[in-house]
Each structure stands twice: as C-alpha cells, then as structure tokens.
C-alpha cells in the first residue's frame, strides 16, 4: 500500500470540529449547527451523539439558542437572519474561506465583476457569492468559460472555491483569459494549501498504483477531486468510500499496489480502519509517500477562547 501524506484533517476542519466540541462542553446540549460542520458523515454522526443538532437554516433553531456556522462560511444574509432570531452565533468558517469573502467584498466595492470559479449550489460558493450578490458570476467548469457574459472586460477578477482541482481551475482561468486578456488574478491563491497538498501527494501515489481508494464523503468537494486527480495521473482505477467496509472485493482482483488517501474533512481513524482491512486481505506492506509537511493551527472563535484554554486546535492534526 502507498499511503499519501499529507491526508485527512486540515487546520480549518480541525478548528471547526473542535469549535462544536468546545461549544457543547461550555454551553451544554443542544448546540445547533447550520449545515454539516464539515462534509464528512462520520464526523457529523459523532457530534450528533454528543448533542449537536444539525439544521439546514437558522429559522429551524429556537430563538436565543447557540448556533455554529460551518467551516464552509455563510453569507451576510445568514448572519443577519441569525441575529434577527436572537441566536448566539459562533462562526467556525475556515479562515481561508473568510479570506476569499474579504476579497469578494473588496473587489465589489471597486466595481469589479467577479468570476467565481466553483460549483454552483456548494455552501462555500453560496457564502462567497452572498458577500457581493450583484457582482459575482459563477463559472462551474472550463466549458462555461466560453459562454459567460461580462459587463466590462476591463474590470474583471477571478476568485475560486477553496476545494477545487488545481489543474481544472487553472484550465478554466486559461480559457477565461483567452476571452478576457485583462482578467486579474486574486491577491493570493484561493485554493487552500491543504487541497493543493493532498492533490500533489495523490498525483505521486497514483503513478505507482493499480487502485486508489479515497476515504471521504460524497458531498466533500476535495475528496471527490482526489478521485479525479488519481485517475488523471495514472491510477488504473480509483474509488471513494466513507468506510472501509464499502470496499468491494472485485476492486482488488489482480491489484498488486493500492494507493490510499483521504479528504481534508476525514479523521485518520477511518484511514486506519481501511489499512487494517487491507492488511487482512494481504496488503501488509505500507509505504508512506510524503510530499509536504503541515503544522498550521488556526485560533478558535473568540467566544471559545477562555482563560487557560489553547487558542488553536490539536497540534499536528493537519498532517
């Protein structure tokens, strides 16, 4: 087995999960969470067992209750709706998503049209677009770059969802720039470090793998992208699973080398279960393929930084 590293939890996911855990410790159950705190079914079920209640919108939350906004960020309209209900909001948005929100607001103030590369309907895209609803045009994929309309080709900037395929995003931007040579880049990379690192690692693993298995949930954009990247970079087959028991025997038929990785919202216990099952199936040798080191830790939301409490998440969790 070739085990990709980095894999699993990133700093933003770790911060978001700890935020819900500490909110439950401090305020007691129930603590409400708008949408899934991160896109992983196992994490959601674990937090539900501790007393977290996941809702789709803030109007489902009793007035005055505590609510946590997910790692994917929310629009100002959601913040205002929570305030109108007297909810005690804790924002667990990933700081890298918040950075993109700030960029959207800044460019909208300067009368730029923002071409937001991302998947329409994804929570992160909805939140970013909500910061500048009159200025954002969503570009879902490279093919759409040929059809979108702009108001002023001289005042265009592109931003992106943080969890996209780096290669596909750059292809989308390349096609946009062919039509709009004055298209400006964002001030810094919008695709987050963890998404990029996990894609780089699986590219290296895929070249030597007959089969790649990605642990991650179906609604996890970065997990789904890892499957696509593995296939593009040489894996003969690649599949995504939530749990080890979803692996099918026929996937392993004739396979000598299995590549393993996990999305940025996946706790490593799920990867370990997969490694154990594959070891029982005869894949006993594990080689880690490391392409980067990660030690970033984000501070917790201010509401949870009491005296004597650490400001950030679990050290080393991102690796």
LOBARO-578108 format. One record per residue (C-alpha): residue number from 1; residue in three letters; chain; z, x, y. Coordinates in Angstrom, 3 decimals. Example, Ala and Ser with C-alpha at 12.3 -4.5 7.8 and 13.67 -1.06 7.14 Angstrom:
// LOBARO-578108
[1 'ala' 'A' [7.800 12.300 -4.500]]
[2 'ser' 'A' [7.140 13.670 -1.060]]
END
This chain:
// LOBARO-578108
[1 'unk' 'A' [0.000 0.000 0.000]]
[2 'unk' 'A' [-0.835 1.145 3.510]]
[3 'unk' 'A' [1.841 -0.159 5.876]]
[4 'unk' 'A' [0.765 -0.362 9.515]]
[5 'unk' 'A' [3.112 0.771 12.251]]
[6 'unk' 'A' [3.794 -0.476 14.820]]
[7 'unk' 'A' [4.017 -4.000 13.437]]
[8 'unk' 'A' [6.233 -7.050 13.867]]
[9 'unk' 'A' [8.550 -7.860 16.748]]
[10 'unk' 'A' [7.596 -6.683 20.212]]
[11 'unk' 'A' [10.046 -6.349 23.089]]
[12 'unk' 'A' [9.092 -9.710 24.625]]
[13 'unk' 'A' [9.572 -11.581 21.353]]
[14 'unk' 'A' [12.873 -9.828 20.670]]
[15 'unk' 'A' [14.107 -10.770 24.147]]
[16 'unk' 'A' [13.074 -14.412 23.695]]
[17 'unk' 'A' [14.747 -14.821 20.301]]
[18 'unk' 'A' [17.957 -13.146 21.496]]
[19 'unk' 'A' [17.893 -15.430 24.547]]
[20 'unk' 'A' [18.103 -18.534 22.347]]
[21 'unk' 'A' [20.754 -16.948 20.112]]
[22 'unk' 'A' [22.940 -15.971 23.066]]
[23 'unk' 'A' [22.453 -19.345 24.751]]
[24 'unk' 'A' [23.729 -21.019 21.573]]
[25 'unk' 'A' [26.689 -18.623 21.471]]
[26 'unk' 'A' [27.555 -19.239 25.114]]
[27 'unk' 'A' [26.867 -22.937 25.562]]
[28 'unk' 'A' [27.044 -24.271 22.010]]
[29 'unk' 'A' [24.558 -26.503 20.235]]
[30 'unk' 'A' [22.297 -28.111 21.057]]
[31 'unk' 'A' [20.249 -25.817 23.239]]
[32 'unk' 'A' [16.769 -27.203 23.836]]
[33 'unk' 'A' [13.636 -25.061 23.772]]
[34 'unk' 'A' [10.307 -26.142 25.236]]
[35 'unk' 'A' [7.601 -25.439 22.628]]
[36 'unk' 'A' [8.175 -22.827 19.927]]
[37 'unk' 'A' [10.167 -19.956 21.418]]
[38 'unk' 'A' [7.675 -17.626 19.704]]
[39 'unk' 'A' [4.802 -18.516 17.407]]
[40 'unk' 'A' [6.489 -17.960 14.064]]
[41 'unk' 'A' [7.570 -20.764 11.767]]
[42 'unk' 'A' [10.342 -18.725 10.104]]
[43 'unk' 'A' [11.961 -17.810 13.429]]
[44 'unk' 'A' [11.809 -21.429 14.574]]
[45 'unk' 'A' [13.456 -22.695 11.380]]
[46 'unk' 'A' [16.190 -20.063 11.593]]
[47 'unk' 'A' [17.015 -21.065 15.180]]
[48 'unk' 'A' [16.917 -24.763 14.299]]
[49 'unk' 'A' [19.523 -24.083 11.632]]
[50 'unk' 'A' [21.767 -22.623 14.346]]
[51 'unk' 'A' [21.397 -25.658 16.603]]
[52 'unk' 'A' [18.277 -25.091 18.682]]
[53 'unk' 'A' [16.208 -28.222 19.298]]
[54 'unk' 'A' [12.506 -27.670 19.942]]
[55 'unk' 'A' [10.683 -30.174 22.143]]
[56 'unk' 'A' [7.161 -30.452 23.473]]
[57 'unk' 'A' [8.017 -31.396 27.057]]
[58 'unk' 'A' [11.046 -31.409 29.314]]
[59 'unk' 'A' [11.189 -35.213 29.539]]
[60 'unk' 'A' [12.461 -35.197 25.923]]
[61 'unk' 'A' [15.603 -33.300 26.985]]
[62 'unk' 'A' [18.768 -35.149 28.068]]
[63 'unk' 'A' [19.495 -34.780 31.767]]
[64 'unk' 'A' [21.736 -31.850 32.594]]
[65 'unk' 'A' [21.194 -30.064 29.259]]
[66 'unk' 'A' [20.297 -26.407 28.764]]
[67 'unk' 'A' [16.635 -25.666 28.155]]
[68 'unk' 'A' [14.931 -22.372 27.343]]
[69 'unk' 'A' [11.316 -21.772 28.342]]
[70 'unk' 'A' [9.377 -19.984 25.608]]
[71 'unk' 'A' [8.075 -16.421 25.635]]
[72 'unk' 'A' [4.583 -17.674 26.493]]
[73 'unk' 'A' [5.530 -18.707 30.020]]
[74 'unk' 'A' [5.330 -22.020 31.854]]
[75 'unk' 'A' [3.570 -23.350 34.913]]
[76 'unk' 'A' [5.378 -24.204 38.153]]
[77 'unk' 'A' [4.883 -27.884 37.294]]
[78 'unk' 'A' [7.063 -27.463 34.196]]
[79 'unk' 'A' [9.747 -25.655 36.206]]
[80 'unk' 'A' [9.726 -28.474 38.771]]
[81 'unk' 'A' [9.926 -31.162 36.064]]
[82 'unk' 'A' [12.967 -29.458 34.545]]
[83 'unk' 'A' [14.607 -29.229 37.955]]
[84 'unk' 'A' [13.935 -32.906 38.640]]
[85 'unk' 'A' [15.852 -33.785 35.456]]
[86 'unk' 'A' [18.760 -31.558 36.423]]
[87 'unk' 'A' [18.179 -29.297 33.428]]
[88 'unk' 'A' [19.824 -25.892 33.304]]
[89 'unk' 'A' [16.770 -23.746 32.651]]
[90 'unk' 'A' [16.712 -20.261 31.152]]
[91 'unk' 'A' [13.361 -18.527 31.375]]
[92 'unk' 'A' [12.560 -16.452 28.275]]
[93 'unk' 'A' [8.984 -15.770 29.395]]
[94 'unk' 'A' [7.799 -12.321 28.370]]
[95 'unk' 'A' [7.854 -10.104 31.476]]
[96 'unk' 'A' [4.282 -9.046 30.680]]
[97 'unk' 'A' [3.193 -12.687 30.866]]
[98 'unk' 'A' [5.114 -13.086 34.109]]
[99 'unk' 'A' [3.146 -10.108 35.455]]
[100 'unk' 'A' [-0.109 -11.987 34.837]]
[101 'unk' 'A' [1.347 -15.052 36.579]]
[102 'unk' 'A' [2.085 -12.924 39.645]]
[103 'unk' 'A' [-1.453 -11.561 39.607]]
[104 'unk' 'A' [-2.886 -15.090 39.454]]
[105 'unk' 'A' [-0.814 -16.210 42.443]]
[106 'unk' 'A' [-1.738 -13.137 44.447]]
[107 'unk' 'A' [-5.492 -13.430 43.882]]
[108 'unk' 'A' [-5.431 -17.177 44.535]]
[109 'unk' 'A' [-3.712 -16.536 47.883]]
[110 'unk' 'A' [-6.541 -14.142 48.719]]
[111 'unk' 'A' [-9.148 -16.823 47.910]]
[112 'unk' 'A' [-10.490 -15.188 44.758]]
[113 'unk' 'A' [-11.903 -17.184 41.893]]
[114 'unk' 'A' [-10.038 -16.069 38.776]]
[115 'unk' 'A' [-11.927 -15.841 35.491]]
[116 'unk' 'A' [-9.130 -16.136 32.940]]
[117 'unk' 'A' [-10.224 -14.750 29.581]]
[118 'unk' 'A' [-8.240 -16.672 26.987]]
[119 'unk' 'A' [-8.089 -19.617 24.645]]
[120 'unk' 'A' [-8.050 -22.985 26.361]]
[121 'unk' 'A' [-5.030 -25.008 25.237]]
[122 'unk' 'A' [-2.896 -21.981 24.367]]
[123 'unk' 'A' [0.525 -22.240 26.001]]
[124 'unk' 'A' [0.203 -18.908 27.763]]
[125 'unk' 'A' [-3.167 -19.822 29.249]]
[126 'unk' 'A' [-1.825 -23.197 30.415]]
[127 'unk' 'A' [1.074 -21.462 32.150]]
[128 'unk' 'A' [-1.080 -18.852 33.882]]
[129 'unk' 'A' [-3.709 -21.380 34.953]]
[130 'unk' 'A' [-0.919 -23.584 36.295]]
[131 'unk' 'A' [0.006 -20.899 38.818]]
[132 'unk' 'A' [-3.357 -21.349 40.571]]
[133 'unk' 'A' [-4.967 -24.539 39.239]]
[134 'unk' 'A' [-7.675 -24.676 41.886]]
[135 'unk' 'A' [-8.697 -21.060 41.433]]
[136 'unk' 'A' [-8.815 -20.479 37.659]]
[137 'unk' 'A' [-11.821 -20.816 35.368]]
[138 'unk' 'A' [-11.093 -20.228 31.668]]
[139 'unk' 'A' [-13.553 -18.129 29.650]]
[140 'unk' 'A' [-12.871 -18.652 25.955]]
[141 'unk' 'A' [-15.215 -16.080 24.408]]
[142 'unk' 'A' [-18.151 -13.749 25.132]]
[143 'unk' 'A' [-20.728 -16.510 24.709]]
[144 'unk' 'A' [-19.150 -18.563 27.508]]
[145 'unk' 'A' [-19.686 -15.646 29.875]]
[146 'unk' 'A' [-23.349 -16.650 30.016]]
[147 'unk' 'A' [-22.699 -20.225 31.142]]
[148 'unk' 'A' [-19.771 -20.318 33.543]]
[149 'unk' 'A' [-20.424 -21.151 37.177]]
[150 'unk' 'A' [-18.767 -19.423 40.123]]
[151 'unk' 'A' [-18.469 -20.339 43.778]]
[152 'unk' 'A' [-18.735 -16.909 45.386]]
[153 'unk' 'A' [-19.883 -13.955 43.215]]
[154 'unk' 'A' [-18.478 -11.541 45.780]]
[155 'unk' 'A' [-14.870 -12.739 45.310]]
[156 'unk' 'A' [-14.228 -12.715 41.575]]
[157 'unk' 'A' [-11.492 -11.168 39.475]]
[158 'unk' 'A' [-10.796 -11.394 35.767]]
[159 'unk' 'A' [-7.380 -11.703 34.126]]
[160 'unk' 'A' [-6.579 -12.271 30.473]]
[161 'unk' 'A' [-4.219 -13.797 27.965]]
[162 'unk' 'A' [-1.925 -11.020 26.737]]
[163 'unk' 'A' [-2.514 -11.505 22.986]]
[164 'unk' 'A' [-6.302 -11.280 22.667]]
[165 'unk' 'A' [-8.524 -8.955 20.702]]
[166 'unk' 'A' [-9.069 -5.949 22.937]]
[167 'unk' 'A' [-12.639 -5.480 21.709]]
[168 'unk' 'A' [-13.653 -9.114 22.183]]
[169 'unk' 'A' [-12.054 -9.256 25.623]]
[170 'unk' 'A' [-13.946 -6.163 26.749]]
[171 'unk' 'A' [-17.186 -7.655 25.438]]
[172 'unk' 'A' [-16.508 -10.836 27.409]]
[173 'unk' 'A' [-15.871 -8.789 30.545]]
[174 'unk' 'A' [-19.006 -6.708 29.945]]
[175 'unk' 'A' [-21.138 -9.854 29.804]]
[176 'unk' 'A' [-19.440 -11.299 32.880]]
[177 'unk' 'A' [-20.087 -8.126 34.826]]
[178 'unk' 'A' [-23.764 -8.201 33.886]]
[179 'unk' 'A' [-23.986 -11.510 35.742]]
[180 'unk' 'A' [-21.441 -10.718 38.443]]
[181 'unk' 'A' [-21.512 -6.984 39.338]]
[182 'unk' 'A' [-18.738 -7.409 41.936]]
[183 'unk' 'A' [-16.244 -8.701 39.365]]
[184 'unk' 'A' [-12.901 -6.978 39.948]]
[185 'unk' 'A' [-10.550 -5.741 37.232]]
[186 'unk' 'A' [-6.875 -6.705 37.107]]
[187 'unk' 'A' [-4.493 -4.187 38.701]]
[188 'unk' 'A' [-3.366 -3.113 35.213]]
[189 'unk' 'A' [-4.077 -4.076 31.605]]
[190 'unk' 'A' [-3.179 -7.688 30.907]]
[191 'unk' 'A' [-3.405 -7.390 27.115]]
[192 'unk' 'A' [0.097 -6.285 26.239]]
[193 'unk' 'A' [0.989 -2.896 24.801]]
[194 'unk' 'A' [2.202 -4.451 21.528]]
[195 'unk' 'A' [-1.001 -6.384 20.916]]
[196 'unk' 'A' [-3.055 -3.254 21.558]]
[197 'unk' 'A' [-0.827 -1.040 19.395]]
[198 'unk' 'A' [-0.940 -3.416 16.431]]
[199 'unk' 'A' [-4.718 -3.652 16.662]]
[200 'unk' 'A' [-5.084 0.138 16.791]]
[201 'unk' 'A' [-2.855 0.506 13.726]]
[202 'unk' 'A' [-4.693 -2.111 11.653]]
[203 'unk' 'A' [-8.053 -0.529 12.534]]
[204 'unk' 'A' [-6.870 2.683 10.902]]
[205 'unk' 'A' [-5.347 0.880 7.917]]
[206 'unk' 'A' [-8.414 -1.335 7.371]]
[207 'unk' 'A' [-10.734 1.623 6.800]]
[208 'unk' 'A' [-8.868 2.544 3.620]]
[209 'unk' 'A' [-8.013 -0.948 2.359]]
[210 'unk' 'A' [-9.703 -3.190 -0.180]]
[211 'unk' 'A' [-7.489 -6.029 1.064]]
[212 'unk' 'A' [-5.455 -6.528 4.237]]
[213 'unk' 'A' [-2.613 -9.039 4.396]]
[214 'unk' 'A' [-1.291 -10.015 7.838]]
[215 'unk' 'A' [2.095 -11.701 7.981]]
[216 'unk' 'A' [2.130 -14.228 10.823]]
[217 'unk' 'A' [1.794 -17.912 11.632]]
[218 'unk' 'A' [-1.456 -19.797 12.149]]
[219 'unk' 'A' [-0.679 -20.532 15.815]]
[220 'unk' 'A' [0.087 -16.873 16.562]]
[221 'unk' 'A' [-2.912 -15.619 18.505]]
[222 'unk' 'A' [-2.139 -11.957 17.957]]
[223 'unk' 'A' [-1.664 -12.467 14.184]]
[224 'unk' 'A' [-4.994 -14.262 13.844]]
[225 'unk' 'A' [-6.672 -11.489 15.833]]
[226 'unk' 'A' [-5.282 -8.877 13.413]]
[227 'unk' 'A' [-7.154 -10.545 10.544]]
[228 'unk' 'A' [-10.376 -10.486 12.559]]
[229 'unk' 'A' [-9.910 -6.852 13.572]]
[230 'unk' 'A' [-9.190 -5.800 9.974]]
[231 'unk' 'A' [-12.440 -7.354 8.770]]
[232 'unk' 'A' [-14.402 -5.842 11.638]]
[233 'unk' 'A' [-13.070 -2.348 10.926]]
[234 'unk' 'A' [-13.722 -2.062 7.227]]
[235 'unk' 'A' [-11.362 -4.165 5.142]]
[236 'unk' 'A' [-13.259 -5.831 2.307]]
[237 'unk' 'A' [-11.053 -8.909 2.626]]
[238 'unk' 'A' [-8.220 -9.988 4.944]]
[239 'unk' 'A' [-5.855 -12.944 4.910]]
[240 'unk' 'A' [-2.922 -14.248 6.936]]
[241 'unk' 'A' [0.262 -15.612 5.344]]
[242 'unk' 'A' [3.572 -16.909 6.630]]
[243 'unk' 'A' [5.450 -15.943 3.485]]
[244 'unk' 'A' [4.920 -13.593 0.539]]
[245 'unk' 'A' [4.658 -16.462 -1.943]]
[246 'unk' 'A' [1.417 -17.581 -0.278]]
[247 'unk' 'A' [-0.440 -14.535 -1.619]]
[248 'unk' 'A' [-2.886 -15.604 -4.339]]
[249 'unk' 'A' [-3.416 -13.604 -7.494]]
[250 'unk' 'A' [-7.188 -13.749 -7.098]]
[251 'unk' 'A' [-6.887 -11.846 -3.804]]
[252 'unk' 'A' [-5.525 -8.894 -5.771]]
[253 'unk' 'A' [-8.122 -8.872 -8.537]]
[254 'unk' 'A' [-9.872 -5.493 -8.544]]
[255 'unk' 'A' [-7.900 -4.324 -5.500]]
[256 'unk' 'A' [-6.583 -0.763 -5.506]]
[257 'unk' 'A' [-5.280 -0.466 -1.935]]
[258 'unk' 'A' [-3.591 -3.205 0.103]]
[259 'unk' 'A' [-3.087 -2.866 3.855]]
[260 'unk' 'A' [-0.061 -4.639 5.334]]
[261 'unk' 'A' [0.811 -5.545 8.905]]
[262 'unk' 'A' [2.468 -8.352 10.850]]
[263 'unk' 'A' [2.063 -10.083 14.173]]
[264 'unk' 'A' [4.259 -9.425 17.187]]
[265 'unk' 'A' [6.425 -12.504 16.547]]
[266 'unk' 'A' [7.244 -11.698 12.905]]
[267 'unk' 'A' [10.674 -10.418 11.776]]
[268 'unk' 'A' [10.368 -7.455 9.438]]
[269 'unk' 'A' [12.337 -9.210 6.683]]
[270 'unk' 'A' [9.158 -11.189 5.928]]
[271 'unk' 'A' [7.155 -7.990 5.548]]
[272 'unk' 'A' [9.819 -6.542 3.264]]
[273 'unk' 'A' [9.600 -9.613 1.032]]
[274 'unk' 'A' [5.838 -9.076 0.779]]
[275 'unk' 'A' [6.293 -5.395 -0.056]]
[276 'unk' 'A' [8.799 -6.295 -2.787]]
[277 'unk' 'A' [6.458 -8.869 -4.323]]
[278 'unk' 'A' [3.507 -6.493 -4.255]]
[279 'unk' 'A' [5.635 -3.744 -5.812]]
[280 'unk' 'A' [6.402 -6.144 -8.676]]
[281 'unk' 'A' [2.631 -6.684 -9.003]]
[282 'unk' 'A' [2.071 -2.955 -9.475]]
[283 'unk' 'A' [1.588 -1.703 -5.920]]
[284 'unk' 'A' [4.607 0.588 -5.929]]
[285 'unk' 'A' [3.450 3.376 -3.604]]
[286 'unk' 'A' [3.863 2.705 0.127]]
[287 'unk' 'A' [2.352 4.927 2.805]]
[288 'unk' 'A' [3.178 4.176 6.430]]
[289 'unk' 'A' [0.269 4.585 8.835]]
[290 'unk' 'A' [1.811 5.057 12.273]]
[291 'unk' 'A' [-0.337 5.210 15.383]]
[292 'unk' 'A' [2.271 4.771 18.156]]
[293 'unk' 'A' [5.985 4.745 18.905]]
[294 'unk' 'A' [7.591 1.794 20.686]]
[295 'unk' 'A' [11.006 1.830 22.325]]
[296 'unk' 'A' [10.612 -0.676 25.166]]
[297 'unk' 'A' [13.505 -3.089 25.749]]
[298 'unk' 'A' [13.464 -5.912 28.314]]
[299 'unk' 'A' [16.560 -7.177 30.117]]
[300 'unk' 'A' [17.821 -10.600 29.125]]
[301 'unk' 'A' [17.518 -13.508 31.577]]
[302 'unk' 'A' [20.120 -13.259 34.329]]
[303 'unk' 'A' [22.022 -16.305 33.036]]
[304 'unk' 'A' [22.941 -14.399 29.873]]
[305 'unk' 'A' [23.877 -11.008 31.299]]
[306 'unk' 'A' [27.631 -11.477 31.351]]
[307 'unk' 'A' [30.048 -8.607 31.879]]
[308 'unk' 'A' [30.222 -6.302 28.911]]
[309 'unk' 'A' [27.030 -7.684 27.386]]
[310 'unk' 'A' [23.994 -5.469 26.849]]
[311 'unk' 'A' [21.189 -6.112 29.305]]
[312 'unk' 'A' [18.438 -5.941 26.718]]
[313 'unk' 'A' [17.524 -6.730 23.165]]
[314 'unk' 'A' [18.060 -4.897 19.908]]
[315 'unk' 'A' [17.107 -1.274 20.311]]
[316 'unk' 'A' [14.111 -0.265 18.234]]
[317 'unk' 'A' [13.197 -3.837 17.308]]
[318 'unk' 'A' [9.701 -3.429 18.680]]
[319 'unk' 'A' [8.841 -0.808 16.094]]
END
